[in-house]
Amino acid sequence: MSESTASGTVTLGIYENHRQVANFELGRTTEIGRQQVNEPAPYEKITLAECDRVIVAELAETAVSRKHLTFELLPAGTVTVTNDSSKNSVPLLGNIRLAPGEKLTLELPIACEIGNRVVRVYMIPREELQFLTLNAATHAPGRSGSRPSLSRGMVTSHFDKEEELFLFDWLQASMDVFQSAATSVDFLSKAARAAVELVGLNRATVLLYNKGQWNVAAREVREGEPIRENWTASQTMLKRVLEQRRTFFNVPVHDANIAASLVDVQSLVAAPFLDRNGEVLGVLYGERRSGLNNLSKTAIRELDAKLVELLAYGVASGIARIEQERLLVAERVRFEQFFTPELARMLSINGDEMLSARDAEITVLFCDIKGFSRISAACGASLAIEWVCDVLSELSDCVAAFQGVLVDYAGDALEALWGAPLPTSDHAAMACRAALQMRQTLPAINQRWQARLGELTDISIGIHTGIAKVGNIGSRRKFKYGALGTTVNLTSRIQGATKFVGGSVLASGSTMTRSNRSFDARRICTIRTINIAESVDVYELCEVPCPEWDSLKLNYEQALEDFERQEFMAAKETLMGIIRHHPDDIPTQRLLERLSIAAAAGRATSFDPVWNLSGK
């Protein structure tokens, strides 16, 4: 804990080449010395069990002892200084030399030399600890009334020529920072550079606050100013900014007890930038320095602090913009698992409304890899996973190519939908086109996999159009856009019906009607599936139109109509003609089987032209 007395706070400052490189509030007994193995580089403070330790020199700097000085703050406000070096004496302020091993109790302030550095222990009076602050609170970006402004009295209505030029330059620089914050990634450096050049700081640093630590994100120094790698900001000022979320600045106080040759004088300013919730993300921190004889030029004025705050607001706007872009990208990545990139972009901006649950007419598609269980058992897990990933990737690309929504994978099966979340008039046709494109990917898939699997890859597809409930059907943990209801269940059953009635791509009558029958297709039969009372006409989509298809379609549908009218002899004659020309046509074979069963039962038996499927 830092030590405060009734008079103020005791501070330990370290100076190199007349410039402060670090400062710490002196609380516990503190030893100062050279870096040891496995210790951090200068200027860091380590908390040990018995005391604090401040590293002031690197390991190779043997002019400084590993344990050089110890300061112990006494209750009366005096400090005991112990020279822990075994061979080096320590010069103190007032022509005092502390011999090796010697201990003295001194009143503040104390200044001593260690190598080429000056260590100063002094008290900041309590009234000086109350840094000046701007009256208006710092605001978060995007909130009403959050734009910083120059208050009355800070800027008058009459300027001389020099003031006019300064104000014009400053406004131009601040606009450059704000424009950079809105469009590019270098706004942090631009804000720091503007603070140095226009506010007249010796050094400006952007510090980001994360998990209790302040980290340098950008820094700029005045030309000719040395870059100090071990620079640290005033922890007292940062603490106040963090606690009160306001801009703080201070003015230097002349300390007549310290010679100008030992230290310089600095004035500080720290303006916070906040997130949208008003939490501190970091500060724009500035320093102005001069000698003891130029205090008036060193002091940071209220106007200077206000200008730094305005630049900090530009930084906050830039960080808010980056965060918003990050969230949009994250949303797009999440949505692009299901939607096309174009739709994902729209959803990332207006997703809540578009994804809200509603009833909609949609077209659903289910696709399944035939014989997956048998093939995967034969080829082993590693090859099976590689194979199914490749196949599902190809099928998914077909969904995306026709603006579909990829709903889910279930093992070797794929589910997709069209018509939501954006309503479209051609959703049935788009689903059919995607299905036919899926079939056209098979030659390339088999070229890659037939030799490795030992057999061909094939797929079956079911498509149905109807009303369903659409929206986020996932959980709090996992987003999943999809549909629920009979339409979805019936689509799955239609896909499963391919193994009973034949045909690789089956679409319902409602899909064919909704697509304006713009596809070559033949009606296979009317089916009724398990647990769904509604019967549905199913059509086989033609993958490659040809003259043989036209005759096959015409003859098959004629035979089907004869069968449904119980004209079994006419139906059989037509079906046998088809078999002679198309012996491998599975729908014809299955219709012949049904016809034989119905004919054997005779007309006395109740006849149902609907095929009641016994499985899914």
C-alpha positions in Angstrom: 0.0 0.0 0.0 1.2 3.6 -0.6 2.0 5.6 2.4 0.2 8.9 3.0 0.9 11.2 5.9 -1.2 14.1 7.2 0.9 16.4 5.1 0.8 14.5 1.8 2.2 11.5 0.0 5.9 10.5 -0.1 7.1 9.8 -3.6 10.3 8.2 -4.9 11.3 9.6 -8.3 14.2 8.4 -10.5 15.9 10.8 -12.9 18.3 10.1 -15.8 20.0 12.9 -17.7 17.8 15.4 -15.8 14.6 13.7 -16.9 12.3 11.7 -14.8 12.1 8.1 -15.9 10.0 6.6 -13.1 8.2 7.4 -10.0 6.7 5.3 -7.2 4.7 6.1 -4.1 6.9 5.2 -1.1 5.1 3.0 1.4 6.9 0.0 2.7 10.6 -0.2 3.2 12.1 0.0 -0.3 15.5 -1.1 -1.5 17.1 0.1 -4.7 19.7 -1.7 -6.7 21.0 -3.4 -9.9 19.0 -6.0 -11.7 19.6 -9.6 -10.6 19.2 -12.8 -12.6 15.5 -13.5 -13.4 14.5 -10.0 -12.4 12.8 -7.5 -14.8 14.7 -4.7 -16.5 14.8 -1.2 -15.1 12.6 0.6 -13.9 10.3 -1.9 -12.3 9.1 -2.3 -8.7 9.0 -5.9 -7.2 7.0 -6.7 -4.1 9.0 -9.0 -1.8 8.0 -10.5 1.5 10.1 -8.1 3.6 10.1 -5.0 1.4 9.6 -3.4 -2.0 12.6 -3.5 -4.5 13.1 -1.1 -7.3 15.4 -2.0 -10.2 17.4 1.1 -11.3 20.2 -0.5 -13.4 20.7 -3.4 -15.7 22.6 -6.6 -14.7 25.8 -5.6 -16.5 26.0 -2.1 -14.9 28.4 -2.9 -12.1 28.8 0.7 -10.9 25.5 0.1 -9.1 25.4 -2.6 -6.4 22.8 -5.3 -6.5 21.5 -3.9 -3.3 22.5 -0.3 -3.2 20.2 1.8 -1.0 17.3 1.2 1.4 14.7 3.8 2.3 12.5 3.4 5.4 9.7 5.8 6.0 9.4 6.7 9.7 6.1 7.7 11.4 7.3 11.3 11.9 7.6 11.7 8.1 11.4 11.4 8.1 13.3 8.8 6.1 16.1 6.5 7.1 18.6 6.0 4.3 21.0 3.0 4.4 23.9 2.6 2.1 23.8 -1.2 1.5 26.8 -1.1 -0.9 30.0 -2.7 0.5 32.4 -0.4 -1.4 30.5 2.6 -3.0 29.7 5.8 -1.1 26.5 7.7 -2.0 26.5 11.5 -2.6 23.4 13.1 -1.0 21.9 16.6 -1.3 23.7 19.1 0.9 27.3 17.9 0.3 26.7 14.8 2.4 28.3 11.4 1.5 26.9 8.2 2.9 29.7 5.8 3.5 29.3 2.0 2.7 27.1 0.5 5.4 26.2 3.9 6.9 22.7 4.8 7.9 21.2 8.3 8.3 17.7 9.6 9.3 16.9 12.7 7.2 14.1 15.0 6.6 12.5 15.3 3.2 13.3 16.1 0.5 16.2 13.7 -0.1 18.2 13.5 -3.3 21.1 11.1 -4.0 23.2 10.0 -6.9 23.4 6.4 -8.0 25.7 6.0 -11.1 24.4 8.5 -13.6 21.0 8.7 -12.0 19.4 10.8 -9.3 17.0 9.2 -6.9 14.7 11.8 -5.2 12.5 11.1 -2.2 10.0 14.0 -1.6 6.6 14.8 -0.3 3.8 15.9 -2.6 1.7 18.2 -0.3 -1.9 17.1 0.1 -3.3 20.1 -1.7 -1.1 19.2 -4.7 -2.5 15.7 -4.8 -5.9 17.1 -5.8 -5.1 17.4 -9.5 -7.1 19.9 -11.4 -9.9 18.4 -13.4 -12.2 19.6 -16.2 -15.7 20.5 -14.9 -17.6 18.4 -17.5 -17.5 14.6 -17.2 -15.9 12.6 -20.0 -18.5 10.9 -22.2 -18.6 7.7 -24.0 -18.8 7.6 -27.8 -22.2 7.3 -29.3 -24.1 8.8 -26.3 -26.3 11.8 -26.6 -24.5 15.0 -25.7 -21.1 13.3 -25.7 -19.2 15.6 -28.0 -16.5 17.5 -26.1 -16.8 21.3 -26.5 -14.8 24.4 -25.5 -16.5 26.1 -22.6 -17.2 29.9 -22.4 -14.3 31.8 -21.1 -11.8 29.3 -22.6 -12.2 30.8 -26.1 -13.2 34.4 -26.7 -14.8 35.8 -29.7 -11.8 37.9 -30.6 -8.4 36.4 -31.6 -5.2 37.9 -32.6 -3.5 36.6 -35.7 -1.3 34.1 -33.9 -4.3 32.6 -32.0 -6.3 32.4 -35.2 -3.6 30.4 -36.9 -3.2 28.2 -33.9 -6.9 27.4 -33.7 -7.1 26.7 -37.4 -4.1 24.3 -37.2 -5.6 22.6 -34.2 -9.0 22.1 -35.7 -7.4 20.8 -38.9 -5.3 18.3 -36.9 -8.3 17.2 -34.7 -10.4 16.6 -37.9 -7.5 14.5 -39.2 -7.6 12.4 -36.1 -11.4 12.0 -36.2 -11.3 11.1 -39.9 -8.5 8.6 -39.2 -10.5 7.2 -36.3 -13.4 6.5 -38.7 -11.5 4.9 -41.5 -8.0 3.7 -40.7 -5.9 1.9 -38.0 -3.3 4.6 -37.3 -5.6 6.9 -35.3 -3.7 6.2 -32.1 -0.4 7.5 -33.4 -2.1 10.5 -35.1 -3.8 11.5 -31.8 -0.5 11.3 -29.9 1.3 13.3 -32.7 -1.4 16.0 -32.7 -1.0 16.3 -28.9 2.7 16.8 -29.2 2.6 19.2 -32.2 -0.5 21.3 -31.5 -0.8 21.2 -27.7 2.9 21.6 -27.3 3.7 18.6 -25.2 7.1 17.0 -25.0 5.6 13.6 -25.0 2.2 12.1 -25.6 1.4 8.4 -25.0 -1.8 6.4 -25.6 -2.1 3.9 -22.7 -4.7 1.1 -22.9 -6.1 -0.3 -19.7 -6.7 -4.1 -19.6 -7.1 -6.4 -16.6 -5.6 -3.9 -14.2 -2.5 -3.1 -16.4 -1.6 0.0 -18.4 0.0 -0.8 -21.7 1.6 1.6 -24.2 -0.3 1.5 -27.5 1.3 4.5 -29.2 3.7 7.3 -28.3 5.1 10.4 -29.9 7.8 12.7 -28.6 8.9 16.2 -29.6 11.7 16.4 -32.1 15.0 16.2 -30.2 13.4 14.6 -27.2 15.1 11.3 -26.2 12.9 8.1 -26.3 13.0 6.5 -22.9 12.3 2.8 -23.1 11.8 2.5 -19.3 9.4 5.5 -19.1 6.4 5.2 -16.7 3.4 7.4 -16.2 2.2 8.9 -13.0 0.3 6.1 -11.2 -1.4 8.7 -9.0 -2.9 10.5 -11.9 -3.9 7.3 -13.7 -5.6 6.1 -10.6 -7.6 9.3 -10.4 -8.6 9.1 -14.0 -9.6 5.5 -13.6 -11.7 6.2 -10.5 -13.5 9.4 -11.7 -13.4 8.9 -15.5 -12.5 12.6 -16.0 -9.6 14.5 -17.5 -7.0 15.5 -15.0 -4.0 17.9 -15.3 -1.6 19.4 -12.9 0.7 22.4 -12.7 4.3 22.1 -11.5 5.2 23.4 -8.0 8.7 24.9 -7.5 10.7 23.0 -4.9 13.4 25.4 -3.7 15.2 22.6 -1.9 16.2 20.7 -5.1 18.8 22.2 -7.4 17.9 22.8 -11.0 20.9 20.8 -12.1 19.5 17.6 -10.6 15.9 17.5 -12.0 13.6 19.1 -14.5 10.0 20.1 -14.0 7.0 18.6 -15.6 3.3 19.2 -16.0 1.0 16.3 -16.8 -2.4 15.8 -18.4 -4.4 12.6 -18.8 -7.7 12.4 -20.7 -9.6 9.1 -20.6 -11.4 7.5 -23.5 -14.4 5.3 -22.6 -16.3 2.5 -24.1 -20.0 2.6 -24.8 -20.8 1.6 -21.2 -18.7 4.4 -19.8 -15.8 2.2 -18.7 -12.2 3.4 -19.1 -10.4 1.8 -22.1 -7.3 3.9 -21.7 -5.9 7.5 -21.6 -4.2 10.0 -23.8 -1.4 10.9 -21.4 0.8 14.0 -22.0 3.9 15.6 -20.4 5.3 19.1 -20.8 8.8 19.9 -19.4 11.1 22.8 -18.8 13.6 24.0 -16.3 12.8 25.5 -12.9 13.0 29.0 -14.3 10.3 28.4 -16.9 7.3 27.2 -14.8 4.8 29.4 -16.6 5.6 27.8 -19.9 5.6 24.4 -18.4 2.1 24.6 -16.9 -0.7 22.8 -18.8 -3.7 25.1 -18.9 -7.4 24.2 -18.9 -7.6 24.9 -22.6 -4.7 22.5 -23.2 -6.4 19.8 -21.2 -9.7 20.3 -23.1 -7.9 19.9 -26.4 -6.2 16.7 -25.2 -9.7 15.5 -24.1 -11.1 16.2 -27.6 -8.3 14.1 -29.1 -9.0 11.4 -26.6 -12.6 11.4 -27.7 -11.4 10.8 -31.2 -9.5 7.8 -30.0 -12.6 6.5 -28.2 -14.6 6.9 -31.5 -11.9 5.0 -33.4 -11.9 2.2 -30.8 -15.7 2.0 -30.8 -15.6 1.8 -34.6 -13.1 -1.1 -34.5 -15.1 -2.9 -31.8 -18.3 -2.5 -33.9 -16.5 -3.8 -37.0 -15.2 -6.8 -34.9 -18.7 -7.6 -33.7 -20.0 -7.3 -37.2 -17.3 -9.7 -38.5 -18.0 -12.1 -35.6 -21.7 -12.0 -36.5 -21.0 -12.5 -40.2 -18.7 -15.5 -39.4 -21.4 -16.9 -37.2 -24.1 -16.4 -39.9 -22.0 -17.6 -42.8 -22.1 -21.1 -41.3 -25.7 -21.1 -42.5 -26.3 -18.3 -45.0 -24.7 -16.9 -48.1 -22.1 -14.1 -47.5 -24.5 -11.5 -48.9 -27.3 -12.6 -46.5 -24.9 -13.0 -43.6 -23.9 -9.3 -44.1 -27.5 -8.2 -44.0 -28.2 -10.3 -40.9 -25.2 -9.0 -39.0 -26.7 -5.5 -39.4 -30.4 -6.3 -38.9 -30.5 -9.8 -37.6 -32.9 -9.5 -34.7 -35.8 -8.5 -36.9 -35.0 -10.8 -39.8 -34.5 -13.9 -37.6 -37.5 -13.4 -35.4 -39.8 -16.5 -35.3 -42.7 -16.4 -37.8 -44.8 -18.6 -40.1 -43.6 -18.6 -43.7 -44.0 -20.5 -46.9 -40.7 -22.2 -47.5 -39.2 -25.0 -49.5 -37.1 -27.6 -47.6 -34.5 -30.0 -49.0 -33.1 -33.1 -47.4 -30.1 -34.9 -48.9 -28.6 -38.2 -47.8 -25.6 -40.2 -48.8 -26.7 -43.6 -49.9 -25.2 -46.6 -48.1 -23.2 -44.4 -45.7 -23.3 -46.8 -42.8 -22.1 -49.8 -44.8 -19.4 -47.9 -46.6 -18.1 -46.1 -43.5 -17.9 -49.4 -41.6 -15.9 -50.9 -44.4 -13.4 -48.1 -44.9 -12.7 -47.1 -41.3 -13.4 -44.0 -39.3 -10.5 -41.7 -40.5 -11.3 -42.3 -44.2 -15.1 -42.1 -43.6 -14.8 -38.7 -41.9 -12.6 -37.3 -44.7 -15.0 -38.7 -47.3 -18.2 -37.4 -45.7 -16.7 -33.9 -45.1 -15.7 -33.7 -48.7 -19.2 -34.7 -50.0 -21.1 -32.5 -47.6 -18.8 -29.6 -48.5 -19.7 -30.0 -52.2 -23.4 -30.3 -51.4 -23.3 -27.2 -49.2 -21.7 -25.2 -52.0 -24.7 -26.1 -54.1 -27.0 -24.7 -51.5 -25.0 -21.5 -51.3 -24.9 -21.2 -55.1 -28.6 -21.0 -55.2 -29.0 -18.7 -52.2 -30.3 -21.4 -49.8 -29.9 -21.5 -46.0 -27.8 -24.4 -44.7 -29.8 -25.5 -41.7 -27.9 -28.5 -40.4 -25.9 -31.7 -40.9 -27.0 -35.0 -39.2 -24.3 -37.5 -39.8 -24.3 -38.1 -43.6 -27.5 -36.0 -44.2 -27.9 -32.3 -45.1 -30.9 -30.1 -44.5 -31.4 -26.7 -46.3 -34.3 -24.3 -46.8 -35.3 -21.5 -49.2 -37.8 -18.7 -48.7 -36.6 -17.5 -45.3 -35.3 -15.4 -43.6 -35.7 -13.3 -46.7 -39.0 -14.0 -48.5 -38.5 -15.0 -52.1 -41.0 -15.8 -54.8 -38.9 -18.5 -56.5 -37.8 -20.5 -53.5 -39.2 -23.8 -54.9 -37.4 -23.4 -58.2 -34.2 -22.5 -56.4 -34.3 -25.6 -54.3 -34.9 -27.8 -57.3 -32.0 -26.2 -59.1 -29.7 -26.8 -56.1 -30.8 -30.4 -56.0 -30.0 -31.0 -59.7 -26.6 -29.3 -59.1 -25.9 -31.7 -56.3 -26.5 -34.6 -58.6 -24.1 -33.0 -61.1 -21.3 -32.9 -58.6 -21.2 -36.7 -58.3 -18.9 -37.5 -61.2 -16.2 -35.3 -59.7 -16.7 -36.7 -56.3 -16.4 -40.2 -57.6 -13.3 -39.4 -59.5 -11.7 -38.5 -56.2 -13.2 -41.3 -54.0 -14.3 -44.3 -56.0 -10.8 -45.9 -56.0 -10.4 -45.3 -52.3 -13.8 -46.5 -51.3 -14.1 -49.3 -53.7 -17.6 -48.2 -54.9 -19.5 -45.2 -56.2 -20.9 -42.4 -54.0 -24.6 -41.7 -54.6 -27.1 -39.4 -52.9 -30.9 -39.2 -52.6 -32.9 -35.9 -52.2 -36.3 -35.0 -51.1 -37.9 -31.5 -51.6 -41.2 -30.1 -50.3 -42.9 -26.7 -50.1 -45.3 -25.6 -47.4 -45.9 -23.4 -44.4 -43.5 -23.8 -41.4 -42.4 -21.9 -38.3 -39.0 -20.4 -39.1 -36.5 -18.6 -36.8 -33.7 -19.4 -34.4 -34.4 -23.0 -33.4 -31.2 -23.4 -31.5 -30.4 -22.7 -27.8 -28.7 -20.1 -25.7 -25.4 -21.8 -26.3 -25.7 -22.5 -30.1 -27.4 -20.5 -32.8 -29.3 -22.5 -35.4 -31.6 -21.0 -38.0 -34.2 -23.4 -39.3 -37.8 -24.5 -39.5 -40.2 -26.6 -37.5 -43.4 -28.3 -38.4 -45.1 -30.8 -40.7 -43.5 -29.3 -43.8 -40.0 -30.2 -42.5 -41.1 -33.7 -41.3 -42.8 -34.5 -44.6 -39.7 -33.4 -46.6 -37.6 -35.9 -44.6 -40.1 -38.6 -45.4 -40.1 -37.7 -49.1 -36.3 -38.1 -49.1 -36.7 -41.4 -47.3 -39.3 -42.5 -49.9 -36.6 -42.7 -52.6 -35.5 -46.1 -51.4 -39.1 -47.4 -51.7 -40.5 -45.8 -54.9 -37.2 -45.2 -56.7 -35.8 -42.0 -58.2 -32.9 -40.0 -56.8 -34.5 -36.6 -56.6 -38.2 -36.5 -55.4 -40.2 -33.3 -55.1 -43.7 -32.9 -53.8 -46.7 -31.7 -55.9 -46.7 -28.4 -54.0 -43.1 -27.8 -54.9 -43.8 -28.5 -58.6 -46.8 -26.2 -58.5 -44.9 -23.4 -56.7 -42.1 -23.7 -59.3 -44.6 -23.4 -62.1 -43.7 -26.9 -63.3 -40.6 -25.4 -65.0 -38.7 -28.6 -64.6 -38.8 -31.9 -66.5 -40.4 -34.3 -64.0 -42.7 -37.3 -63.9 -45.2 -38.0 -61.2 -44.1 -41.2 -59.6 -47.1 -41.9 -57.3 -49.0 -40.6 -54.3 -47.6 -41.6 -50.9 -48.6 -41.5 -47.3 -45.8 -41.7 -44.8 -45.5 -42.8 -41.2 -47.1 -40.5 -38.6 -48.3 -38.0 -41.3 -51.9 -38.4 -42.3 -51.6 -36.1 -45.4 -51.0 -37.9 -48.7 -48.7 -36.2 -51.2 -47.9 -36.6 -54.8 -44.2 -37.1 -55.5 -42.4 -36.3 -58.7 -39.0 -37.4 -60.0 -36.9 -34.6 -61.4 -35.1 -35.3 -64.6 -31.4 -34.7 -64.2 -30.5 -34.7 -68.0 -33.4 -34.1 -70.3 -33.3 -36.3 -73.5 -35.8 -37.8 -76.0 -35.8 -41.1 -74.1 -37.0 -39.2 -71.0 -39.9 -37.7 -72.8 -41.2 -41.1 -73.9 -40.5 -42.6 -70.5 -42.4 -39.8 -68.7 -45.4 -40.0 -71.1 -45.7 -43.8 -70.9 -45.1 -44.1 -67.1 -47.6 -41.4 -66.2 -50.2 -43.1 -68.5 -49.6 -46.4 -66.8 -49.9 -44.7 -63.3 -53.2 -43.2 -64.2 -54.5 -46.6 -65.5 -53.3 -48.2 -62.3 -55.1 -45.6 -60.1 -58.3 -46.2 -62.1 -57.8 -49.9 -61.6 -57.2 -50.5 -65.3 -54.6 -53.1 -64.4 -54.3 -54.8 -67.8 -53.7 -51.6 -69.7 -51.3 -50.4 -67.0 -49.4 -53.7 -67.1 -49.1 -53.6 -70.9 -47.6 -50.1 -70.8 -45.3 -50.9 -68.0 -43.9 -54.0 -69.8 -43.2 -51.8 -72.8 -41.2 -49.5 -70.6 -39.2 -52.3 -69.1 -38.2 -53.5 -72.6 -36.6 -50.1 -73.3 -35.6 -49.2 -69.7 -35.0 -52.4 -67.8 -33.2 -50.5 -64.9 -36.0 -48.0 -64.3 -36.8 -48.6 -60.6 -40.1 -46.6 -60.4 -41.4 -48.8 -63.3 -40.3 -52.0 -61.4 -42.0 -50.9 -58.2 -45.2 -49.9 -59.9 -45.3 -53.3 -61.6 -44.9 -54.9 -58.1 -47.8 -52.9 -56.7 -49.9 -53.7 -59.7 -49.3 -57.4 -59.3 -50.3 -57.3 -55.7 -53.5 -55.3 -56.4 -54.5 -57.5 -59.4 -54.0 -60.7 -57.3 -56.3 -59.3 -54.6 -59.0 -58.7 -57.1 -61.7 -56.0 -57.3 -63.5 -57.4 -54.3 -60.8 -56.0 -52.1 -60.8 -52.3 -51.1 -58.3 -50.6 -53.4 -56.2 -47.6 -52.3 -54.1 -45.9 -55.0 -52.1 -44.2 -52.3 -48.9 -46.0 -51.4 -48.7 -46.2 -47.6 -45.1 -46.5 -46.9 -44.0 -48.8 -44.1 -40.8 -47.0 -43.2 -39.1 -43.6 -43.2 
